[in-house]
Amino acid sequence: MKKLTLFVVLFVAIISTSAQNTYTFIAHRNVVNNGYNFWISEPNTYENRKNSAPLLIFLHGASLCGNDLNKVRKYGCLDAISMGRDIDAIILAPQNPGGSWNANKVLNLLNWTLKNYDIDTNRIYLIGMSLGGFGTIEFLASYGEKIAASMELCGGTIRKDLCKLNSIPLWIIHGTADRAVPVDRAQDIVNSMKKCGTTDLLRFDKWQGVNHSQLAKLFYLDETYTWLFSHSKNTSPKEVNKSIEIKIKDLERAYKNINRNSNNIVLKTYSKNTNDMIRTDNWEDSVVSDPKNEEEKKPTTTSTHNNKPIYHTVKKGETLYSISKKYHTTVANICKLNKIKETTTLQIDRKLRVK
């Protein structure tokens, strides 16, 4: 554990001195056979670093599925960077067009990244939420030997052969008020792991009263990445870091002390006809907007005048969290304005006051 603690201290020191970083988000479409379309995030430290870079794989939830890669930037690791968090690693963020995550397709993207970037293969990490949590467990059960540490949020699995998970530092977090994926699904994972033997590398937190969407706030806490990056496959004996704590109350500061102006985001893509990288604001009829320089389009509302109430009509698949992000407000504020609870089930076409 001393080695882990020292590593954490060094990592925190790096984070604290890396203000005003530039991150390059590179979009890739139809690049990897039997894979997914995906983003690669490069920190400006990548080109000049003396050692190989760590790699973080982010698997999103069902609300970001589709063929518009911009969706993958709405929450999660890429949005955390856009919001001002510093993540000093290469990030691989694929988009699932729909259905379950396929571990073999994720592996193909991983292999492509290893071929095209100088990656420290002892420091490959995996994090996923909701549908991405299911995908995380699926990948760990299939190719867990490639992962140094993983965090799985409000997911589950239908697989029974989870013995490989016992050899990976794994942190599972699930809310007891989760109506989308019941907390019992997380308990099933733990029970299956226990049947295989010792679970010394597992951390399992059931957060009382926390619902499904609230766990998305974990992507905006520095401790999430500090915990992941504190592990390495070449550490012997293998240990799980238990010195870094994340509690329910920490979710309250997820968006504090960050702003969209602290990181510069540069968007690029592969040209369709060449392998050269080009800077672009448009990509295959999809507008790629830089949140630092261009205000995101606001949803249609019943009023857009200053100092007047603004309302939003609920659409299929939307949550209080996703709506709050669109209007740059908070779930708590929407609940207060509409006299509802965070666990309230949203009906399609319901009008919610958002401001």
SULQUI-V198056 format. One record per residue. N is the residue number from 1. RES is the residue in three letters. PSI is psi in whole degrees, -180 to 180 (999 if undefined). Layout:
BEGIN
N/RES/PSI  N/RES/PSI
END
This chain:
BEGIN
1/MET/-26  2/LYS/-41  3/LYS/-41  4/LEU/-44  5/THR/-44  6/LEU/-42  7/PHE/-40  8/VAL/-44  9/VAL/-44  10/LEU/-41  11/PHE/-43  12/VAL/-38  13/ALA/-39  14/ILE/-44  15/ILE/-43  16/SER/-18  17/THR/14  18/SER/34  19/ALA/158  20/GLN/40  21/ASN/156  22/THR/131  23/TYR/136  24/THR/119  25/PHE/120  26/ILE/122  27/ALA/138  28/HIS/130  29/ARG/131  30/ASN/37  31/VAL/-38  32/VAL/122  33/ASN/138  34/ASN/48  35/GLY/-156  36/TYR/160  37/ASN/150  38/PHE/161  39/TRP/147  40/ILE/129  41/SER/125  42/GLU/122  43/PRO/156  44/ASN/-9  45/THR/-11  46/TYR/-49  47/GLU/-32  48/ASN/2  49/ARG/145  50/LYS/-26  51/ASN/165  52/SER/151  53/ALA/148  54/PRO/159  55/LEU/131  56/LEU/125  57/ILE/127  58/PHE/123  59/LEU/119  60/HIS/174  61/GLY/-179  62/ALA/-31  63/SER/-18  64/LEU/5  65/CYS/155  66/GLY/-158  67/ASN/11  68/ASP/105  69/LEU/-21  70/ASN/-27  71/LYS/-34  72/VAL/-14  73/ARG/6  74/LYS/-34  75/TYR/165  76/GLY/-156  77/CYS/-44  78/LEU/-40  79/ASP/-34  80/ALA/-40  81/ILE/-44  82/SER/-30  83/MET/-9  84/GLY/-5  85/ARG/145  86/ASP/121  87/ILE/99  88/ASP/73  89/ALA/158  90/ILE/133  91/ILE/129  92/LEU/116  93/ALA/90  94/PRO/163  95/GLN/124  96/ASN/123  97/PRO/-19  98/GLY/152  99/GLY/-172  100/SER/151  101/TRP/139  102/ASN/116  103/ALA/-35  104/ASN/-37  105/LYS/-40  106/VAL/-40  107/LEU/-41  108/ASN/-38  109/LEU/-40  110/LEU/-45  111/ASN/-38  112/TRP/-43  113/THR/-41  114/LEU/-31  115/LYS/-30  116/ASN/-9  117/TYR/154  118/ASP/91  119/ILE/137  120/ASP/107  121/THR/-10  122/ASN/-5  123/ARG/61  124/ILE/128  125/TYR/156  126/LEU/130  127/ILE/138  128/GLY/151  129/MET/141  130/SER/-118  131/LEU/-36  132/GLY/-25  133/GLY/-42  134/PHE/-44  135/GLY/-34  136/THR/-48  137/ILE/-39  138/GLU/-43  139/PHE/-42  140/LEU/-38  141/ALA/-24  142/SER/-43  143/TYR/36  144/GLY/-23  145/GLU/-14  146/LYS/-10  147/ILE/133  148/ALA/-35  149/ALA/156  150/SER/151  151/MET/129  152/GLU/124  153/LEU/124  154/CYS/46  155/GLY/-152  156/GLY/-161  157/THR/157  158/ILE/-1  159/ARG/150  160/LYS/-26  161/ASP/84  162/LEU/20  163/CYS/-31  164/LYS/-25  165/LEU/-24  166/ASN/-15  167/SER/11  168/ILE/129  169/PRO/116  170/LEU/131  171/TRP/114  172/ILE/127  173/ILE/130  174/HIS/142  175/GLY/142  176/THR/-17  177/ALA/17  178/ASP/115  179/ARG/-19  180/ALA/-47  181/VAL/103  182/PRO/147  183/VAL/-21  184/ASP/-26  185/ARG/-36  186/ALA/-40  187/GLN/-35  188/ASP/-39  189/ILE/-48  190/VAL/-42  191/ASN/-41  192/SER/-38  193/MET/-39  194/LYS/-29  195/LYS/-22  196/CYS/-10  197/GLY/-147  198/THR/143  199/THR/43  200/ASP/-23  201/LEU/9  202/LEU/136  203/ARG/128  204/PHE/117  205/ASP/125  206/LYS/115  207/TRP/114  208/GLN/128  209/GLY/2  210/VAL/133  211/ASN/-173  212/HIS/-53  213/SER/-23  214/GLN/-28  215/LEU/-15  216/ALA/-23  217/LYS/-21  218/LEU/-25  219/PHE/-15  220/TYR/10  221/LEU/132  222/ASP/-33  223/GLU/-30  224/THR/-47  225/TYR/-34  226/THR/-42  227/TRP/-48  228/LEU/-52  229/PHE/-8  230/SER/-6  231/HIS/150  232/SER/144  233/LYS/-23  234/ASN/7  235/THR/131  236/SER/128  237/PRO/157  238/LYS/133  239/GLU/158  240/VAL/134  241/ASN/117  242/LYS/2  243/SER/-22  244/ILE/121  245/GLU/142  246/ILE/121  247/LYS/167  248/ILE/-41  249/LYS/-23  250/ASP/-22  251/LEU/-26  252/GLU/-24  253/ARG/17  254/ALA/-37  255/TYR/11  256/LYS/152  257/ASN/28  258/ILE/153  259/ASN/158  260/ARG/-7  261/ASN/-5  262/SER/-20  263/ASN/139  264/ASN/124  265/ILE/122  266/VAL/128  267/LEU/133  268/LYS/168  269/THR/167  270/TYR/134  271/SER/146  272/LYS/-31  273/ASN/-8  274/THR/172  275/ASN/8  276/ASP/144  277/MET/138  278/ILE/149  279/ARG/139  280/THR/152  281/ASP/-8  282/ASN/147  283/TRP/107  284/GLU/57  285/ASP/5  286/SER/121  287/VAL/124  288/VAL/103  289/SER/136  290/ASP/112  291/PRO/-18  292/LYS/-32  293/ASN/-15  294/GLU/124  295/GLU/134  296/GLU/147  297/LYS/136  298/LYS/145  299/PRO/158  300/THR/133  301/THR/167  302/THR/-13  303/SER/134  304/THR/9  305/HIS/145  306/ASN/145  307/ASN/9  308/LYS/151  309/PRO/142  310/ILE/134  311/TYR/155  312/HIS/137  313/THR/122  314/VAL/131  315/LYS/165  316/LYS/132  317/GLY/-8  318/GLU/150  319/THR/167  320/LEU/-37  321/TYR/-47  322/SER/-36  323/ILE/-42  324/SER/-37  325/LYS/-37  326/LYS/-34  327/TYR/10  328/HIS/45  329/THR/-162  330/THR/158  331/VAL/-42  332/ALA/-39  333/ASN/-42  334/ILE/-42  335/CYS/-40  336/LYS/-44  337/LEU/-32  338/ASN/2  339/LYS/49  340/ILE/172  341/LYS/162  342/GLU/-23  343/THR/0  344/THR/133  345/THR/125  346/LEU/128  347/GLN/138  348/ILE/138  349/ASP/2  350/ARG/140  351/LYS/126  352/LEU/135  353/ARG/129  354/VAL/-19  355/LYS/999
END
